[in-house]
Amino acid sequence: MPSRNCPLIYVVEDDADDAYVLSAMFNDYYKEYKVCFMENGSDLMLRLTHLLDGRLPNLILLDLNLPILNGKETLQLLACDDQFQTIPVAVLSGADQEPVMHQCFALGAAAFVSKIKSYPQLVQAIGDLMSQCLFSATESPL
């Protein structure tokens, strides 16, 4: 079971199949991390603004196409709050198009991960991202 000091990762994904794959990946490779799943940007913003986990996450994996508050709208809201600007956000998307990637980076995304990958490629891409984002900071952004 993850400790209070372990990295906290928020995954915002509304597709049940994609959420299952990501959950399996974290269970298989990253058991020492605390991972919280949400289904839309509105749930994420509620969790962040009320510090429902007692701290801010070390990393947010954010799907682009979400109901209620989509990934781009969520990135805009995160960029408007000083305390949330320090949280690395990686956009997860089934769209592997450069204009979409550039727009996400312009909105403040730290990384873009295509979900159009095989499971081993997805594990590698997210593992590389977590190494970059989590191991460069020793504490939560809060």
Secondary structure, 3 states (H helix, E strand, C coil): CCCCCCCEEEEECCCHHHHHHHHHHHHHHCCCCEEEEECCHHHHHHHHHCCCCCCCCCEEEEECCCCCCCHHHHHHHHHCCHHHHCCCEEEEECCCCHHHHHHHHHCCCCEEEECCCCHHHHHHHHHHHHHHHHCCCCCCCC
